[in-house]
Amino acid sequence: MRNEVDHGIESPEKRERTGKPALGRLQLSACHEGGNVILDITEDGRGLNGELIRRKAVEKGLINADEALTPEQMRSLIFLPGFSTAAKITDISGRGVGLDVVKQNIEKLNGSITVDSVPGQGTRFRIQLPLTLAILDGPTVRVGSEVFILSMLSVVESFRPKANDVVRVVGQRDMIMVRGNSIPLIRLHDVLGINGQTTDPCEGLVVMVEHLQQRVGLLVDDLLGQVQAVMKSLDRNYRKVEGLSGATVLGNGAIALILDVPGLVHLSRSC
């Protein structure tokens, strides 16, 4: 964030000359996706200067003057120890000892950091960290004899639709009408390959969830309550399973799997 404020965002005068608002924008956002926490730090500044980065890398002997680099390789140079394109040292940044340390500590946590930049438009740093030992707050649902947990951050509401709210489209997924809007219905028993108690949404419950402004309905047999759970990564302890982001041990000693909404949406498209 120090680098983006100091190096990325231009002075008000320079921003106005290029048609930008005088006030720069730095945005920090976080979400969980699959078995990971995603942190994005984005600003609307000048973007990375590829030619300047290349020139500094050649001066330091990191690359040859005639060496061909992809844009991704060029951007990765800023994470090397001691690398800096700063013309002067400031109280905010410019010492050239920051991003390599950030990268090392993220990798110690089995995470990763990437950077995307568009000249004149801004830069985004994305940090991806595993959800191991992350605390999840959300409802527990039952499908057949299995118990699953959803993140409260993705849950909008739960309801039992009426018969005239279910729109069946031949060759496509069923849709549920909610206050005049239609949302796709995902039958969890079909997507996860387990035996459900009911296949009729009018007899079960539909949990409406949202991801990236897209809403879908998940058909479950029952809503059991709400828990706070310590997440264990499936990637580290077993293997990656699409549609699931982790697992936890409930208070009664039973194992509950944690549902991954983006993965479920992707799986449902192939069912």
Sequence and secondary structure as in RCSB ss.txt:
>XXXX:A:sequence
MRNEVDHGIESPEKRERTGKPALGRLQLSACHEGGNVILDITEDGRGLNGELIRRKAVEKGLINADEALTPEQMR
SLIFLPGFSTAAKITDISGRGVGLDVVKQNIEKLNGSITVDSVPGQGTRFRIQLPLTLAILDGPTVRVGSEVFIL
SMLSVVESFRPKANDVVRVVGQRDMIMVRGNSIPLIRLHDVLGINGQTTDPCEGLVVMVEHLQQRVGLLVDDLLG
QVQAVMKSLDRNYRKVEGLSGATVLGNGAIALILDVPGLVHLSRSC
>XXXX:A:secstr
 HHIIIIIS  HHHHHHTT  SS  EEEEEEEETTEEEEEEEE SS   HHHHHHHHHHTTSS TT    HHHHH
HGGGSTT    SS  SSS SS SHHHHHHHHHHTT EEEEEEETTTEEEEEEEEE TT EEEEEEEEETTEEEE 
 TTTEEEEE   GGGEE  TTS  EEEETTEEEEEEEHHHHHT   S S TTTSEEEEEEETTEEEEEEESEEEE
EEEEE B HHHHS   TTEEEEEE TTS EEEEE HHHHHHHHHT 
